[in-house]
Amino acid sequence: MKSTIRNILNLLRIRQYYKNVLIFVGSFFGGKLLDISLLPLLILGFIILCCVSSINYIINDIIDIEKDKLHPEKLEKKALASGRLSVKFALALIAFLSTIIVILLIFLIPNLNFIIMLVLVFGTGQFYNYFFKKFAFIDVLVLALIYLWRALAGCVLIDVIVSPWLIFAVYEVALFLVIAKRKGDLILLGEEKAKVHKKIYEQYNMKLLEQFHTITATTILITYVMYLMFQFYLFEEELRFFYQYLIILSIPTMFYIIMRYLYLTTAKPEIARSTEKVIFDKGILIAGLFLGAIFFFTFYYIDIKQILYDLFKISLP
C-alpha cells in the first residue's frame, strides 16, 4: 500500500509542485502579500496549477515510457516506465484531476484571464511533449515559458500589475534552470547515451551548454539590476534614500546565489536534474532567506512600521 501511494505521488510529481509557488510572485512584488483576503484565492489557484502540472507530467510520462527505460535514473523513479503503475491507471488519474479543475473553476474561480493562463500552461506543456522537444534550443525556450505563465497566472488572478522587468527575470531564471537540467543529463548519461535518450542531444554538448548558462546568468543579473532601478522610482520620494541602500544589499546576494548554483550544477549534477534539491543547500538556503528578508522589509516597510506601532507602540524612522 505504501509503495503504491509512493508511486502515485511520483507520477503526480508532487516534488515538482514548488514551481507553482510562482503564483504568489505577483502578490509579493505587487504589495498585496499582507492582504489576507486574497490568500484563499491564491491557494485555490495554486491547487489548480498543481493539478494542471500533474496532468502535463503524466501525459509526458505516457509518451516517454520507452525512452525513459533507457535512462537509469528515470527508470528507477518513474512508475510507468518501470511498470509499477499501468497506463490505464494514469489515464484514470488524468480524468480525476481534470474533474477537480473544472469544478474549482466553475464554482470558485470563474476568472477568464486565469483560465487563459491555465490553458497556456497546459498547451505549452503539450506542444513541448509532441513537437518542440524535438528541436534543440527551442525546447529550452519553450519549457521556460511554462514558468512565466505560472507567475502571470497569479497576477491576473488577483488583478495586480508588476514590473515587466520582474516578469522577464522570472523567464530568465526558468531558462537558467532548464539549461542546468540539460547539463545534468549529459553528465549522468554521457554524450553518446544522451543522444539515444533524446535526439536533441546530438546538437547539445557540455561546452555549448556552459556557454548558454553563462549568457543566461549574465542576463539575469542585468535584468535584476534594471528591475531595481525601475522599482526605485516607484517608491515614495522621501523614502528613496532609505530604500536604495537597503535594496543594494540584494545585488551581491543575487550574485552569490547564481555563482553557487553554477558551482553546484557542475560539482553536484544531481542538483541540476532535481532542482528541488537546491533548497537543501545551506549556502543557497541562507542567501535565499536573506534576499527574501531584504525584499520583504523593503516592499512592506510602511506596513511593518504600522503593525509594530499598533501592537507594541514602537515607531520606526
Helices and strands as residue ranges (DSSP letters): H 2-12, G 14-24, H 25-29, G 36-38, H 39-63, H 65-68, H 72-77, H 79-82, H 87-107, H 112-130, G 132-134, H 138-157, H 164-197, G 199-202, H 206-232, G 237-239, H 240-248, H 250-267, H 269-273, G 275-280, H 282-299, H 301-312
